[in-house]
Amino acid sequence: MTPIDILIKICDVKFADIGKRSDVVLWTDQDREDLQSWDMNTTKRVLTRMAVTNCPWCIRFEGKCEGCSYGKHHGICRHARSDFRQAETDRKKKHLPYLSEDALIDIGRLLKGYKECP
């Protein structure tokens, strides 16, 4: 798998899992296309710095939310009305973890596989 394929697979797993806890749509074709437009160096930098629960856009934009393409589409994560905050509220009301154990394992394996590659 290419680095971009790995990053997209991580998002597929993460957002599908979050979708089990909330009806808020956090992963769209537009988001996928956005990731596919990233150059290889950016993708590799994000994957190298990424941990299981990190957001790839937060890493790419180094926390500078004003420039974040994901934030422009879904709302800045830390804002109360963003899609992410709405999904988090749904999750917390149900007293569920951020990600399931299966999702954490799957994402961890993808990251470990990438980081072990030469």
N, C-alpha and C positions, 0 to 999 in steps of 0.2 A: 504494500500500500504506500502511496505517496504521502508526504506530510499533510497535504491538504485533505486527502482522503481520511487520514487518521483524525484530523481536527473535526471534520464533518461527522464522522462516526461518533466521536465523543459528544458532539452536540446532539446527534440523533438520540443517543442513549440518555443523556442528561435531561433533555427537554421532554422526551417521551415519559420518563420517570416522573418528572415534575407534573406533567399533564395528568398523571393518575391521581394527583392530590388537588388539582384545580382545573377549572374549565377555561382559564385564561390561556390564550395562545401565545407561547413564547418563542416558537421556532417556525418560521415561515419559509416559503420558497425564496422570498426576497432576502432573508437572512442567509440562506444557503448560497445564493448567488453572490452576496456580499463576500462571504468567506472565500468562495472560488475566485474572486477577483484579487485576492491578496497575493503579492509576489512571494516567491519561495523563501527569500530571506526573512520576511516578516513572519511567515507561517512557522518557519523553523525557530525563530526567536520566541514566539508565543509558546510553542510546544515545549521548548527547553525550560521556560520559566513557569510553565503551568503545573498546578497541583490538581488533585481530583475535583475539588469544588470550585476552582477558579473560573471566572468568565473570560473567554479568550479576548473579547473586546476590551475589557478592563486592562488586560495585560498589553494589548496592542496600543491603546491610547494612553497608557500609563496613568490611568485615573483621571485624565483630563476629559471629563464627561461632555463638555461642549462640542468636542470634535468627534464624538463617538457615533458611528453610523447606526449601531444597534439602539442607542438611546434616542436617536432621531426618529426611529421607527416605533419603538415601544415605550418611550419616555425614559428619562434619566433614572436609573435604578434606585437611587436614594430618595427620589421624590415620591410622596405619598400616593400619587395617582398613577404611577407608572405600572405597566403590566407586571413587572417583576414584583413590586410591592403588593399588588393585588393577589398574585399567586402565593406570595409568602403569608399574607393574611389568611387566605384559605387554608393553607397548610397548618398554620399555628392553631387555628380554630379547631382543627381535627386532631391536634396533638401528635402530628406525624413528623418524622425526621425530614431534613432537607432533601436527602436522597436515600433511596432504599439501599440495603446492603448489597443486593445484586448489582445495582447501578454503580455503586462505589467500586466494587470488584471489577466490573467490566471496564470502567474508565481507567482504573488503576493499571489494569493489564495493558490497555492501549498505550498509556503513557510510558509504562515500563518498557514495553516493546520498542517504542520509538527511541527512548533515551538510551537503550542498550545497543541500538544500531550504530555502526561506525560512521 
